[in-house]
Amino acid sequence: MSYQEFRPRSFQALPPVIKNILIINILMFAAKVVFAQSLNIDLDAILGLHYITASDFKPYQFITYLFMHGDITHLFFNMFAVWMFGSVLENTWGAKRFIFYYLITGLGAGLIQYIVFYFQVQDVNEQIFNLMQTPGFTAEDNISLLHQKADFLNQLVVIGASGSLFGLLLAFGMMFPNTLLYVYFLVPVKAKWFVMAYGAIELISGLRSNPMDNVAHFAHLGGMLFGFIVILIWKKTVTFTLRSMSVLDNIKSTFQQQSKLTVLIILNVAVYLTLNIATNIAHIYLTPYMALPLSGNEFIYKFWTIFTYMFTCEGLRHVLFNLLLLYFSGRLFYSILGEKRMLYVYIMSGIFGGALLLILGLLFPETFAGGYLLGASAAVLGLIMVMAVYTPNYPVFVFFFEMPFKYFALLVFVTSTGN
């Protein structure tokens, strides 16, 4: 049987797991309404998924939030889609595999939403810190702010089966890519294109970060991401006829065939584009979480930046200049010493350069107070200096003038340190 198009023959229209999911969700919604009206108890606050530092957070919420919904419309459309796509998948996979997939994609959706919550909490922490530095700030003000922060943390809550639903949608699109879905019951669209379009819409909607939009778009994408990972793992043990996967395999193969220099350039460009999209479209300023802080106290909580800063460039001229030097020096390096050594020198130069500035920041805190380090300059300079040692007289043309590589390295060093 080919999974390219699904032809329902002999299968259960309401398989057992789907039936129980529908029943539990309907019962939980009914309980939510009754408890709210009769007992003035908000079940969303008890069973919805709160941020991990909120006082209302409980570990069981990673499961229970999947069975809570905001209103009858939210419940109806989620359950209709779960039945429509989930019935096919449960009949294909079986009950055990299906329930595992359903729960793991829901868990993944919650974890990805936590990333969004994290940045929201960091913004609030920064605002509180700035307020505490204002003249006349009292202990009473501090207590008031802490109460407000606690209320804010408890307001960060996500509910609904949408994360698992988007995981089911992705699985359906991967397993039955050519099955026709009728959008608004009129327009026929192949499942693979429908999944790609819906995923793109969710990504764009999430990046826009509309304050009036209370939909957890990144949770939806988290369900799709974790579903994709699970299916990739299952692909090794279960026979899936996935023509759509061949496109992903080709992309993966193409990426693996690229030189390590190309990969470094792609990473730098990808990080630059991501930061700009997040800043200009989503109004999320990610650079402080990528750049290396020169304060030891801040670095303790952002230890990963010793690595990420070397892929983070602030302006277009900055990234173009660094990548031009990386391409030129990197090609010369791996033609003489090989790609593995090139990658090693690049990473270690970046780490040592960052560590040196961090040490100086600890020794001279007043000079480096509030400072951040970003850019690939240290990593690229490491490549250039190694080449200056190995090939000091290699001819280099700079603005139509020929000079030995050792002088070129000196020129780059002076220019970089001067800035």
N, C-alpha and C positions, 0 to 999 in steps of 0.2 A: 504494500500500500504506500502510495506517495503522500507525503505530508505537504506537497506544494499547494494543493487545494483541498479543502475539507468537504467531504460529502457525507452528511449524516445518514447512516444506515441503521444499524442496530445499536443503540446506546440509550442510556437513561436520560430523559429530559431533565430530571431533577436528581442527580446523584447524591449520595448520603452526606458528604462533607458540605457540598453547596447548600443542601437543604438545611443542615444544622447551622451554617453560617447565617442564612437568611432568618431562621427562627430566632437565633441569639440576638442579632441586630435589631429585629423588630421588638423583641421583648425588652431589650435594653432601652430602646427609644421610648417605649410605653412607660417603663419604670422611671425614666428621666422626667417625663411629663408629670406623672403621678406624684413623685417625690417633691418636685418643685412646687406644685400647686397645693398639695395636701400637707407636706411636712416642711416646706421651705428649705429643702436640701438640694444643693446643686451637685448632681452626680458628675457633671463635666469637671468640676473642681477636684473631685475625688478620683475619678477614673481616667480623665484626660491626661496626656503626657506633659508633665511640667519639666522645666529646665532643672538640671541635676542639682543646682545650688539653691533652688527654691525650697521654702519650708514645706510646701504642699507636695513635693516630689516623693514618690514611692516607686520602688523597683518594678512592682507588678504593672505599673502604668504602661510599660513598653508593650504589653499584650492588651490590656483592657482598652487603651485608646482606640484600637482598631474597631471596637464594637460600639463606639459612641458617635452620634451625629448631631449636627447643629439644628436642623429642622427637617420637616417631612420631605421637602424637595431634595435635600442633601442625601437623606436616607434612600429615597426611591431611586434616584439615578445611580447611586453607587451600587445598590443591590441588583438593579436591573442589569448593569454592566457586568457585575460579578457573576450573575447567573448566565448571561449571554456568552462570555468568554470562558468563565470558569468551568461550566458544564462540559465544554469540549475538552478542556485540558484535563479535568478529572477523569473523564472517560478514557482519555489517551494514556495518562500517567498512572492512574490508580489513586486510591484515597490517601495512602501514606505519603507518597511523593508529593501529591498536591497540597496537603495540609502543611507539610514542611516548607514548600515553596511559598505558600500564602503567608505564613508567619515570618519567614526570614526576610521577605521583601517588605513586610510591614515594619519589622525591626530596623531594616536598613533605611527605610523612609524616615523613621524617627531619629536615627543617628545623623543623617544628613541635615535634617531640620535643626538638630542641635548646633550645627556649624553656624547656621543663620542666627540662632539664639545667642551664640557666643559673641558674635560681632555686635549684636544689639546691646548685650550686657556690657561689653567693653566700652561702647560709646557712653553709656550711662556712668560707668566707673570714671571715665575721663571727665565728664561734666561735674561729677561729685568732687573729684580731686581739684578741679579748677575753682569750684565754689569754696572749698576748704582753704584755698590760698588767699581768698579775698580778705581785706582788713575788716575787723569787727566780727569775724566768724566765731560763734560761741559754742559751748558744749551742748546747749539746748538745740542749736541749729544742727549740730552733728547728729543728735538723736533723731531729730525730725527727718533728716536726709536718709538715715538708715531705715527708718520706718517706710519712707517712700520707696526706697530701693527694694525692700522686702515685698511691698505691694506690687511693684513692677515685675519682680521675678515670678510672683504667683500668677500674674496675668499672661505670662508666656506659656501658652498651652496649645497643643495640637490634638485634634480629634478626627476620627473618620477612617474609613477603610480605603481611602483613595490611594495611599501608598501601595498597598497590596494590589489594588485594582490596576494601577499602572504597571506593576510587575506582571500581572496576568495579560495585560494588553501587549506588552513587549514579547512575552512568550508566545502568544498567539501569532503575532506578526512574524516571529522568527520560524515558527514551526509550520505555519500555513501562509507563507508570504503572498501567494497569488489568489487567496480567497477574497471574493468581493464583499466589501462592507458598504452598506447603503447609508451614506451620510444624509441625515434628515429624511431617511427612508426613500430618497429619490436619486441621489447622485452616487453611482457605483465607483468605489475606490478600492484598489488592491490593499490588502492588510499591511503590507510592508511600507507602502507610501503613507498610509494613514498613521502608522506608528511613528514614522520619521517626522511627519508634519506636526503631530500632536506633541512629540518631544521637543521640537524646535519652538513651538508656541509656548510651552511651559518654561523653557529656558529664557526666552525673551521676556515673558511676563515676570519671571523671578528677578531678572536683572533690572527691570524697570523700577522695582521696589515701590510700587504705588501705595502710599499710606492708606488709601481708601480700600485697598484690596486685601481681604482677610484670608485669601486662599494660600495654602502652604505649597507653592509651586515647587520649591526645592525638595520637599518631602516626596512629591510625585516623581521627580527625577531620581531621587534616592531609591524609590521602589524599582524603577526601571534599571538603574545601575546595578543594584544587588541581584535583580532577576537575571540580568545579562551575565553576571559573574557565575551565578549558580548554573545556568544553562551551559556555559563554557566548560564548567567542571563536569557536568553530566555528559557532555558530548563525548568524553573519553570512554564512558561505560555504557551509554545508551545510544542506539542508532537513530540519529536525527538526519533526515534528508533536508539540508538547509542550503539552498542555493544562495539565499541572502547572506549566509555566512561567508561565502566565497569572496564577497567584496571586502569583508573585514579581514579575512585571511590575506588578501592581496595587499591591503594597507599595512598590515603587520609585517608581511614579508618585505615589502618595499622599504619600510622603516628600518628593519634589521639589516638590510643590504647597504644602507647608507654608511658612510664613514663616520667615525666618532666626532670628527670635526663638524660634519653636517648636523649631527645630532645636537652638539653644543650650540650651534647657531640657531637651530630650530627652537631649542629650549629658551634661549634668550629672547627670540622674537615672540614666542608663545606667551611668556611671562609678561613681556612689555604690552602686548595686545590685551591680555587678560586684565592687567592693572588699569589700563586706560578705559576698557569697557566698563569695569566695575566702578571707576571713578566718575566717568562722564555720563553713563547711562543709568547705572543702579545707584549712583551717589554713595558708594561704599568705598572708603579709603583704605585700601589693603596694604599700602606701602609700609606703614609702621609695623606690620606683622611679617614683612619680608626683609626690611632693612635691618642692619646690625646696630643695635643701640650701644653707644659707647659708655653707658652707665652699667656698672656691675650689677646693681640691684635690679634693673630692668632686664638685663641679659639672662638672669637666672630664670625668668618666666618666659623668655623667648630664645631659648638655647639653640633652636633650629636655625636661627638667622645667621649663624656662623657659616652655614652652607647656602641658604637661599639668597643672601645679599648679593652674591657674585653673579646671580642671574637677574638681578633687579636693576633696571636703568630708568631714570626719571624722565628725561627728555628725548626727543627724536634724534637730536644731534649727538647726545650722549651714547645712545644705543648704536647709531650708525658708525660713529668713530670707533667704539669698542669692537664692533663686529668686523669692521674693515681690518683693524689690526689683528684680530683673532684669525680671520681667514688667511691673511698674508703670512703671519708668523706660524700659524698652525700647519699650513701646507708645507712650509719649509721644514718645520720640526719633524712631522711624521715621515717626510721623504728621507730624512737622515737617521732619526732615532726610532721611528715607528709610532703607530697610533696609540698603543697601550701606554707608552711612556708619556706621550703628549697629554693624554687624559689625566694620568697620574700627576704630572707637573702642574697642569691647569688647576685641578682640585686642591692640591696641597699648597700651591702658591696663594690661592684664594683664602684658604683656611689660615695659613700663617700670616698673611697680610691683615686679615680681620683680627686675628689674635693679638698681633702687635699693636694695632690701634686700640683694641680693648684694654690691653695692659696700660697703655699711655693714658687712657681714660680713667683707669683706676688710680694711677700715680698722680695725675693732674686733673682732678674732678672739676675744678673751676673752669679750666680751659676747655674741656670737652663736654661741659654740662649741656644736656639736651641734644647732643650730637648723634647723628646716625651715619653709618657707612653703607653705601650701595654702589653697585656697578661691578663690571668684570675687569676693571683696570688692574687690580693686583694679580689676578689669575693670568691675564694676557701679558703683563710685564714679566711674570715668571717665565713664560715661554720665550719672550724676546731676550731676556737676560741669558737663558741657557743657550740660545742660538748665538748670542754674542760671544760666548765662551767657546763653543764648538766651531763656529764659522765666522770669526771676527772680520775677515776680509771679503766676505761674500758681497758682491756688488748689489747695491740697492738704488733704485731711481726714485728720488723725492723731488717733485715739481720739476722734472726733466733734468735734475742734477744727479750725477752718480756719486755715491759715497759708500765706504765700507760699512758693513752691518754694525760694527762696534760703535761707529759714530751715530748711526741711525738709532741704535738702542739708547745711546746717551741722550739724543734729542727727544725721544719719546719719554724717557724718564724725567727729564727736566720739564718738559711740557706738562706731564701728568702731575708731578709734585707741585708745579707752579699753580695749577688749578685747584 
